[in-house]
Amino acid sequence: MKNIIGRDKETALLERYVASGRAEFIAVYGRRRVGKTYLINHVLGGRFAFAMTGVLEGTRQDQMLAFVDAMEMFGNVLPATPPNWMKAFGMLRKFLQPKVETGEPCVVFFDEISCLDTHNSGFVKALGYFWNSWASLHDNIKLVVCGSATAWMIKNIIDSKGGLHNRVTHEMRIRPFTLLESEQYLKSEGFIWNRLSILQAYMVFGGVAYYLSLLQPEESLAQNIDRLMFSPDGELRREYGRLYKTLFSAPEPYMRIVTLLGDYRKGLTRSELVEKLGTDAGGTLSEQLANLCECGIIRKYKIREKGTVKRNGGIYQLVDFFSMFYQHFVAKNDEKNWWSKHLNTPEVNTWLGLAYERVCLTHTEQILLALHLDTISTSQYSWRSKTSQPAAQVDLIIERADDMINLCEVKYSKEAYCIDQEEDQRIRHRLSAFQRETGTRSGIFVTMITTFGLAAGMYNETVSIKLTMDDLFL
């Protein structure tokens, strides 16, 4: 197995849990293709006492056969297929008992665990009984469960109301790579792309490890995108549907929310979502929005009104790069090599500007480092004007404990960005509207985040602080 890129924190945590000297129940989750299984196999693979993977879209019989096969792989040939999960976990307990008695860490791994919970299978109850009645009593048992169906994981394992209530000792959400980790991965695979190309690749594929693994270094980024997304047999041509079917057992309402948010660049409030979806404002929508946030598909961010940042409410915004790209282009175009044929068109250039904003919003930690604010208490939020004409909105505002505010403007360009008179007026309009409507008395740094910095010009004086895309690679 190749060396793993990034994941230093997650690796250290898994090692700590294995060496903790007490029974551990570890739940690992995250979006499809993000590298959960690879991480666990890399760190713990040599120490598995037992491991099995659920069969995607399999029946209960399929899952039982997978259990039997896994037992055989670990040296225990069963005389018959267990009739149910209670019997299966009983067989597993007997198999593990001699290993537990050695005193060495006994790692038990269930991957794609939601697949095992087929209709009326009783899997979760049997798992709870296995943990409560036996596994939790042995300090060297390390039970690791992993799944892409985030909503299922949270409801049935992490926030279980049944036999597994408060039984998980650690939960670990695996997030996509950052820009820096994506750059490190691509370099390790022989890519010689510059940072602008890596940034553009991130805008399409995000930091999803599997998607990046499909890129070929002998092709340009445009050629890779056409091969994977716009070829009739492209490996990612049908990934969008698979993604949501894997994340959610009933994906349609989630996909409607994502599609709607894809049409609104600045995001929507909950009440706006209710109105446009034509649904009620009950708990089901709240649960769906929370699940999408947990998966990293959307984000909910705070908004500031006069004098205060609202604790309740907020704006929901699509931040999954793959979903954004699919909705903007792949779903609407089936022409071969469409991407290469439409580079530098207004449609693509507008999208690049939007995607760069999203990259900045998902790299606020790096922005804080670049601003030397990592040791200062800060809060980040968005702001929408309720009175100004034209309407003003700022997607990223950083309020600091030193009584200063960074009002961030994000601009994408393939060269140094030039602020003209019209842009200068827009910046000043947003600044004055923000000061007037919020009534803030804090000092304000207009902070410009561009790709290659600002070109020399007479309108640069409005900007106090200048960051570039290199700062996002910190």
ZAFIRO-823820 format. One line per 10 residues: their letters; for each residue x, y, z of C-alpha. Coordinates in nm, 4 decimals, always signed. Each point is the difference from the previous one (the first is absolute). Layout:
a) X:Y:Z  ...
***
This chain:
mkniigrdke) +0.0000:+0.0000:+0.0000  +0.1298:+0.3464:-0.0912  +0.0869:+0.2526:+0.2675  -0.2998:+0.2025:+0.1050  -0.0186:+0.3721:-0.0773  -0.1096:+0.2274:+0.2836  -0.2287:-0.1476:+0.2658  +0.2683:+0.0518:+0.2659  -0.2543:+0.0961:+0.2660  -0.2315:-0.2905:-0.0825
talleryvas) +0.2894:-0.2482:-0.0038  +0.1230:+0.1195:+0.3399  -0.3508:-0.0269:+0.1453  -0.0522:-0.3565:-0.1255  +0.3353:-0.1026:+0.1446  -0.0909:+0.1608:+0.3316  -0.3333:-0.1805:+0.0149  +0.1606:-0.3370:-0.0701  +0.2528:+0.0582:+0.2769  -0.2512:+0.1464:+0.2487
graefiavyg) -0.0181:-0.3004:+0.2303  -0.3810:-0.0061:-0.0048  -0.2753:-0.1271:-0.2260  -0.0638:+0.2373:-0.2884  -0.2969:+0.0391:-0.2345  +0.1130:+0.2253:-0.2862  -0.2415:+0.1322:-0.2648  +0.1636:+0.1310:-0.3185  -0.2121:+0.1756:-0.2601  +0.0186:+0.2407:-0.2931
rrrvgktyli) -0.1135:+0.0453:-0.3577  +0.0479:-0.2719:-0.2610  +0.3513:-0.0361:-0.1482  +0.1692:+0.2227:+0.2587  +0.2471:-0.2670:+0.1145  -0.1488:-0.1387:+0.3241  +0.0681:-0.3663:-0.0718  +0.3462:+0.0741:-0.1369  +0.0915:+0.1848:+0.3192  -0.1227:-0.2788:+0.2284
nhvlggrfaf) +0.1700:-0.2716:-0.2040  +0.3221:+0.2020:-0.0098  +0.0112:+0.0588:+0.3766  -0.1649:-0.3137:+0.1399  -0.0013:-0.2544:-0.2823  +0.2819:-0.2109:+0.1382  -0.1759:-0.0307:+0.3360  -0.3480:-0.1130:-0.1026  -0.1300:-0.2929:+0.2013  -0.3071:+0.0058:-0.2240
amtgvlegtr) -0.1213:+0.2258:-0.2794  -0.2871:-0.0079:-0.2446  -0.1629:+0.2322:-0.2528  -0.3734:+0.0331:-0.0586  -0.1287:-0.0834:-0.3470  -0.1353:+0.3116:-0.1715  -0.3694:-0.0494:-0.0814  +0.0298:-0.3582:+0.1237  -0.2765:-0.2063:+0.1574  +0.0167:-0.1388:+0.3538
qdqmlafvda) +0.1170:-0.3302:-0.1488  +0.2764:+0.1833:-0.1889  +0.1180:+0.1626:+0.3224  -0.0010:-0.3331:+0.1871  +0.2044:-0.1615:-0.2757  +0.2444:+0.2920:+0.0184  +0.0290:-0.0621:+0.3767  +0.0698:-0.3695:-0.0564  +0.2597:+0.0850:-0.2644  +0.1707:+0.2495:+0.2317
memfgnvlpa) +0.0126:-0.2535:+0.2825  +0.1625:-0.2459:-0.2367  +0.2571:+0.2600:-0.1100  +0.1004:+0.0417:+0.3640  +0.0353:-0.3730:+0.0533  -0.3368:-0.1145:+0.1273  -0.2036:-0.2219:-0.2319  -0.3615:-0.0012:+0.1202  -0.2020:-0.3198:-0.0211  -0.3046:+0.1897:-0.1288
tppnwmkafg) -0.1190:+0.3476:-0.0862  -0.1434:+0.1643:+0.3144  -0.3779:+0.0499:-0.0212  +0.0103:+0.3483:+0.1503  +0.2362:+0.2659:+0.1366  -0.0377:-0.1047:+0.3631  +0.1378:-0.3409:-0.0927  +0.2662:+0.1606:-0.2206  +0.1296:+0.2209:+0.2809  -0.0050:-0.3001:+0.2332
mlrkflqpkv) +0.2283:-0.1832:-0.2438  +0.2216:+0.3084:-0.0239  +0.0271:+0.0209:+0.3795  +0.1159:-0.3628:+0.0247  +0.2504:+0.0582:-0.2817  +0.1447:+0.3107:+0.1668  +0.0213:-0.1386:+0.3558  +0.3434:-0.1653:-0.0413  +0.1365:+0.3144:-0.1659  -0.1294:+0.2178:+0.2834
etgepcvvff) +0.1694:-0.2228:+0.2570  +0.3435:+0.0776:-0.1482  -0.0314:+0.3553:+0.1346  +0.0992:+0.1535:-0.3335  -0.2288:+0.2623:-0.1631  -0.2835:-0.1826:-0.1753  -0.1237:+0.2192:-0.2864  -0.3410:-0.0871:-0.1458  -0.0974:+0.1946:-0.3122  -0.3384:+0.0279:-0.1725
deiscldthn) +0.0141:+0.2026:-0.3235  -0.3065:+0.1365:-0.1841  -0.1909:-0.0952:+0.3103  -0.3315:+0.1492:-0.1120  -0.0185:-0.2652:-0.2746  -0.0169:-0.2687:+0.2681  -0.3152:+0.1531:+0.1459  -0.2441:-0.1366:-0.2549  -0.3764:+0.0093:+0.0579  -0.0996:-0.1786:+0.3219
sgfvkalgyf) +0.3463:-0.1523:+0.0297  +0.0466:+0.0943:+0.3664  +0.3625:+0.0894:-0.0686  +0.0182:+0.3117:+0.2195  -0.1627:-0.1776:+0.2958  +0.2407:-0.2911:-0.0368  +0.2976:+0.2356:-0.0233  -0.1188:+0.1765:+0.3154  -0.0321:-0.3293:+0.1837  +0.3448:-0.1108:-0.1174
wnswaslhdn) +0.1559:+0.3214:+0.1303  -0.1946:+0.0327:+0.3248  +0.0112:-0.3637:+0.1074  +0.3555:-0.0914:-0.0956  +0.2246:+0.2287:-0.2056  -0.0172:+0.3025:+0.2328  +0.1132:-0.2191:+0.2898  +0.3416:-0.0635:-0.1585  +0.2494:+0.2854:+0.0103  +0.1834:-0.1133:-0.3116
iklvvcgsat) -0.3060:-0.0140:-0.2302  +0.0069:+0.2790:-0.2590  -0.3232:+0.0002:-0.1999  +0.0207:+0.2220:-0.3099  -0.3084:+0.0631:-0.2141  +0.0130:+0.2010:-0.3202  -0.2533:+0.1196:-0.2544  -0.0777:+0.2525:-0.2708  -0.3707:+0.0111:+0.0895  +0.0547:+0.2859:+0.2405
awmikniids) -0.3656:+0.0445:+0.0906  -0.0256:-0.3696:+0.0893  +0.3231:+0.0105:+0.2015  -0.1132:+0.2965:+0.2066  -0.3529:-0.1292:+0.0615  +0.0786:-0.3651:+0.0692  +0.3508:+0.0051:+0.1478  +0.1206:+0.3407:+0.1207  -0.3326:+0.1402:+0.1251  -0.1730:-0.3326:+0.0527
kgglhnrvth) -0.3041:+0.0023:+0.2281  +0.0087:-0.3787:+0.0448  +0.2551:-0.2497:+0.1243  +0.2934:+0.2029:-0.1342  -0.1029:+0.3213:+0.1777  +0.3197:+0.1766:+0.1137  +0.2073:-0.3065:-0.0807  +0.2259:+0.1555:-0.2646  +0.3221:+0.1047:+0.1710  +0.1359:+0.1989:-0.2950
emrirpftll) -0.1446:+0.1325:-0.3236  +0.2193:+0.1055:-0.2890  -0.1214:+0.1888:-0.3051  +0.2392:-0.0327:-0.2936  +0.0006:+0.3157:-0.2081  +0.1275:+0.0560:-0.3544  +0.3600:+0.1065:-0.0519  +0.0942:+0.3654:+0.0287  +0.1669:+0.1735:-0.2931  +0.3414:-0.0697:+0.1505
eseqylkseg) -0.0777:-0.3691:+0.0506  -0.1359:-0.0201:-0.3553  +0.3225:+0.1550:-0.1287  +0.2077:-0.2456:+0.2032  -0.2022:-0.2928:-0.1332  +0.0253:+0.1085:-0.3640  +0.3747:+0.0601:+0.0301  +0.0431:-0.3456:+0.1507  -0.1726:-0.1386:-0.3108  +0.2385:+0.1766:-0.2393
fiwnrlsilq) -0.2084:+0.3046:-0.0931  +0.1895:+0.3133:-0.1019  -0.3030:+0.2300:-0.0019  +0.0355:+0.3522:+0.1332  -0.2133:+0.1250:+0.2845  -0.2600:+0.1605:-0.2260  -0.0668:-0.3387:-0.1612  -0.0162:-0.1664:+0.3424  -0.2403:+0.2712:+0.1149  -0.2189:-0.0579:-0.3062
aymvfggvay) +0.0093:-0.3761:+0.0576  -0.1165:+0.0638:+0.3566  -0.2892:+0.2085:-0.1316  -0.1201:-0.3050:-0.1961  +0.0873:-0.2969:+0.2203  +0.0431:+0.1573:+0.3418  +0.2493:-0.1779:+0.2205  -0.1636:-0.3404:-0.0511  +0.2861:-0.2477:-0.0087  -0.1587:-0.2505:-0.2376
ylsllqpees) -0.0892:+0.2649:-0.2570  +0.3564:+0.1318:+0.0072  +0.1315:-0.3553:-0.0430  -0.1768:-0.0212:-0.3371  +0.1966:+0.2934:-0.1430  +0.2841:-0.0849:-0.2363  +0.3212:+0.2074:+0.0098  +0.0661:-0.0334:-0.3733  -0.3244:+0.1839:-0.0768  -0.0876:+0.3653:+0.0559
laqnidrlmf) -0.2691:+0.0815:+0.2521  -0.2468:+0.0720:-0.2819  +0.0713:-0.3375:-0.1596  -0.0491:-0.1744:+0.3340  -0.3331:+0.1747:+0.0569  -0.1241:-0.0935:-0.3468  +0.1078:-0.3633:+0.0419  -0.1568:-0.0412:+0.3444  -0.3101:+0.2172:-0.0284  -0.0948:+0.0663:-0.3621
spdgelrrey) +0.0878:-0.3283:-0.1650  -0.3077:-0.2259:-0.0380  +0.1846:-0.2668:+0.1984  +0.1796:+0.2390:+0.2342  +0.0722:-0.1525:+0.3398  -0.1657:+0.2915:+0.1791  -0.2795:+0.0627:-0.2489  -0.2533:-0.1764:+0.2245  +0.1706:+0.0630:+0.3326  -0.2440:+0.2738:+0.1056
grlyktlfsa) -0.2928:-0.2375:+0.0397  +0.2160:-0.2642:+0.1639  +0.1270:+0.2529:+0.2515  -0.3420:+0.0853:+0.1362  -0.1277:-0.3584:-0.0114  +0.2965:-0.0971:+0.2150  -0.0408:+0.2858:+0.2441  -0.3752:-0.0329:+0.0516  -0.2452:-0.2906:-0.0125  -0.2625:+0.2328:-0.1521
pepymrivtl) +0.2129:+0.2422:-0.2066  -0.2695:+0.1842:-0.1981  -0.0910:+0.2713:+0.2566  +0.3675:+0.0631:+0.0671  +0.0736:+0.0349:-0.3695  -0.2858:+0.2503:-0.0351  +0.1543:+0.2158:+0.2720  +0.3445:-0.0217:-0.1589  -0.1361:+0.0806:-0.3465  -0.1842:+0.3027:+0.1353
lgdyrkgltr) +0.3027:+0.1327:+0.1884  +0.2055:-0.0492:-0.3161  -0.2178:+0.2606:-0.1696  +0.0569:+0.2614:+0.2722  +0.3604:+0.1067:+0.0204  -0.0396:+0.1975:+0.3233  -0.1970:-0.2737:+0.1741  -0.3474:-0.0093:+0.1533  -0.1447:+0.0325:+0.3471  -0.2141:-0.2779:+0.1413
selveklgtd) -0.3183:+0.1963:-0.0638  +0.1062:+0.0627:-0.3585  +0.0656:-0.3724:-0.0450  -0.3444:-0.0840:+0.1371  -0.1622:+0.2442:-0.2426  +0.1907:-0.1137:-0.3080  -0.0220:-0.3715:+0.0769  -0.3714:+0.0273:+0.0663  +0.0381:-0.2062:+0.3169  -0.0932:+0.0547:+0.3614
aggtlseqla) +0.2330:+0.1408:+0.2612  -0.0040:-0.3092:+0.2213  +0.2750:-0.2099:+0.1478  +0.0548:-0.2091:-0.3123  +0.1554:+0.2919:-0.1884  +0.2136:+0.0885:+0.3027  +0.1270:-0.3566:+0.0140  +0.0761:-0.0031:-0.3730  +0.1901:+0.3286:+0.0204  +0.1947:-0.1222:+0.3031
nlcecgiirk) +0.0909:-0.3226:-0.1794  +0.1193:+0.1879:-0.3087  +0.2141:+0.2227:+0.2227  +0.1487:-0.3037:+0.1760  +0.0938:-0.1463:-0.3387  +0.1739:+0.3223:-0.1024  -0.2341:+0.0424:-0.2974  -0.1414:+0.3301:+0.1240  +0.0985:+0.2411:+0.2727  -0.2050:+0.2111:+0.2356
ykirekgtvk) +0.1583:+0.3294:+0.0880  -0.0945:+0.2756:+0.2363  -0.1345:+0.3340:-0.1138  +0.0381:+0.3322:+0.1725  -0.2702:+0.2524:+0.0419  +0.0183:+0.3320:+0.1787  +0.2200:-0.0281:+0.3017  +0.0168:-0.3773:+0.0278  +0.0655:-0.3317:-0.1726  -0.3247:-0.2005:-0.0015
rnggiyqlvd) +0.0174:-0.3190:+0.2060  -0.3016:-0.1503:-0.1682  -0.0542:-0.0227:-0.3711  +0.2759:+0.0379:-0.2531  +0.0610:-0.0529:-0.3698  +0.0435:-0.3387:-0.1643  +0.2427:-0.0165:-0.2895  +0.1188:-0.2799:-0.2280  +0.3726:-0.0618:+0.0560  +0.0597:-0.3463:-0.1485
ffsmfyqhfv) +0.2135:+0.0771:-0.3026  -0.0843:-0.3150:-0.1923  -0.3739:+0.0634:+0.0376  +0.0413:+0.3636:-0.1046  +0.1923:-0.0919:-0.3127  -0.2377:-0.2805:-0.0932  -0.3048:+0.2235:+0.0301  +0.1534:+0.2909:-0.1883  +0.1409:-0.1950:-0.2912  -0.0189:-0.3806:-0.0102
akndeknwws) -0.3760:-0.0297:+0.0556  -0.0656:+0.2482:-0.2813  +0.2518:-0.1136:-0.2600  +0.0744:-0.3380:-0.1536  +0.2298:+0.1164:-0.2790  +0.3338:-0.1805:-0.0076  +0.2938:+0.2239:+0.0999  -0.2454:+0.2735:+0.1003  +0.2330:+0.1453:+0.2627  +0.2985:+0.0454:-0.2312
khlntpevnt) -0.2239:+0.1633:-0.2604  -0.1418:+0.2540:+0.2438  +0.3069:+0.1144:+0.1904  +0.0213:+0.3808:+0.0358  -0.3683:+0.0474:-0.0810  -0.2046:+0.2381:+0.2201  -0.1954:-0.2970:+0.1411  +0.3144:-0.1778:+0.1179  +0.1703:+0.3164:+0.1225  -0.3037:+0.0954:+0.2089
wlglayervc) -0.0014:-0.3455:+0.1560  +0.3729:+0.0227:+0.0789  -0.0681:+0.3170:+0.1976  -0.2779:-0.1706:+0.1954  +0.2082:-0.3104:+0.0648  +0.2955:+0.2076:+0.1231  -0.2275:+0.1618:+0.2561  -0.0984:-0.3470:+0.1220  +0.3646:-0.1061:+0.0212  +0.0707:+0.2984:+0.2236
lthteqilla) -0.3020:-0.0775:+0.2182  +0.1234:-0.3565:+0.0525  +0.3511:+0.1229:+0.0848  -0.0752:+0.2550:+0.2711  +0.2564:-0.1672:+0.2265  +0.2693:+0.0770:-0.2569  -0.1281:+0.3564:-0.0406  +0.0251:+0.0523:+0.3760  +0.3576:-0.1294:-0.0091  +0.0882:+0.2366:-0.2830
lhldtistsq) -0.1505:+0.2898:+0.1970  +0.1953:-0.1101:+0.3115  -0.3284:-0.0447:+0.1849  +0.0504:-0.3611:+0.1072  +0.0715:+0.1155:+0.3573  -0.2826:+0.2550:+0.0176  -0.3616:-0.0830:+0.0727  -0.2056:+0.0538:-0.3142  -0.3471:-0.0708:-0.1358  -0.0952:-0.0317:-0.3657
yswrsktsqp) -0.3339:+0.0827:-0.1485  -0.1753:+0.1406:-0.3038  -0.2013:+0.3158:-0.0401  -0.2898:+0.0956:-0.2251  -0.1220:+0.3557:-0.0364  -0.3706:+0.0522:+0.0547  -0.0190:+0.3554:-0.1322  +0.2815:+0.0797:-0.2433  -0.0511:+0.0360:-0.3739  +0.1508:-0.1784:-0.1745
aaqvdliier) -0.0228:-0.2820:+0.2561  +0.3293:-0.0593:+0.1797  +0.1287:-0.3275:+0.1448  +0.3351:-0.1071:+0.1423  +0.0547:-0.3767:+0.0286  +0.2933:+0.0099:+0.2414  +0.0404:+0.2431:+0.2850  +0.2510:-0.0702:+0.2766  -0.0731:+0.1752:+0.3284  +0.2963:+0.0086:+0.2346
addminlcev) +0.0523:+0.0290:+0.3744  +0.2332:+0.2959:-0.0601  -0.2995:+0.2111:-0.1090  +0.0822:-0.0232:-0.3714  -0.1933:-0.1549:-0.2888  +0.1291:-0.1528:-0.3236  -0.2582:+0.0547:-0.2729  +0.1116:-0.2471:-0.2669  -0.0394:+0.0483:-0.3745  +0.0836:-0.3032:-0.2173
kyskeaycid) +0.0997:+0.0389:-0.3645  +0.1165:-0.2669:-0.2437  +0.2287:+0.0891:-0.2885  +0.2673:-0.1733:-0.2089  +0.2276:+0.2967:+0.0573  +0.0373:+0.2844:+0.2467  -0.3451:+0.1420:+0.0665  -0.0669:+0.3593:-0.0997  -0.2462:+0.2057:+0.2049  -0.1710:+0.2432:-0.2342
qeedqrirhr) -0.2210:+0.2941:+0.0923  -0.3194:-0.2062:-0.0131  +0.1413:-0.2690:+0.2289  +0.1329:+0.2644:+0.2384  -0.3475:+0.1479:+0.0258  -0.1518:-0.3428:+0.0733  +0.2517:-0.0616:+0.2794  -0.0653:+0.3408:+0.1531  -0.3759:-0.0544:-0.0274  +0.0206:-0.3331:+0.1870
lsafqretgt) +0.2280:+0.1491:+0.2640  -0.2216:+0.3018:+0.0699  -0.3193:-0.2097:-0.0018  +0.1537:-0.2464:+0.2470  +0.1116:+0.2763:+0.2347  -0.3344:+0.1786:-0.0189  -0.2285:-0.3007:+0.0436  +0.1996:-0.1845:+0.2674  +0.0970:+0.3107:+0.1913  +0.3444:-0.1470:+0.0634
rsgifvtmit) +0.2624:+0.2159:+0.1637  +0.2836:-0.2407:-0.0733  +0.2743:+0.0879:-0.2412  -0.0373:-0.1710:-0.3385  +0.2721:-0.1458:-0.2208  -0.1230:-0.0515:-0.3549  +0.1763:-0.3273:-0.0797  +0.0383:-0.1075:-0.3628  +0.0603:-0.3690:-0.0705  +0.1094:-0.0428:-0.3617
tfglaagmyn) +0.1860:-0.2678:-0.1910  +0.3111:+0.1998:-0.0974  -0.0276:+0.3230:+0.1958  -0.1009:+0.3471:-0.1141  +0.1281:+0.1783:-0.3078  +0.1342:+0.3499:+0.0592  -0.2794:+0.2546:-0.0222  -0.1494:+0.3144:+0.1451  -0.2900:-0.1815:+0.1701  +0.2037:-0.2355:+0.2187
etvsikltmd) -0.0018:+0.2369:+0.2966  -0.3378:-0.1317:+0.1136  +0.1578:-0.3400:+0.0701  +0.1829:-0.0301:+0.3310  +0.1169:-0.3624:-0.0179  +0.0815:-0.2110:-0.3059  +0.0070:-0.3813:-0.0037  +0.0566:-0.2362:-0.2946  -0.0837:-0.3595:-0.0784  +0.3407:-0.1006:+0.1404
dlfl) -0.1324:+0.0923:+0.3433  -0.2739:-0.2619:-0.0426  +0.2750:-0.2660:-0.0301  +0.1331:+0.0705:+0.3507
***
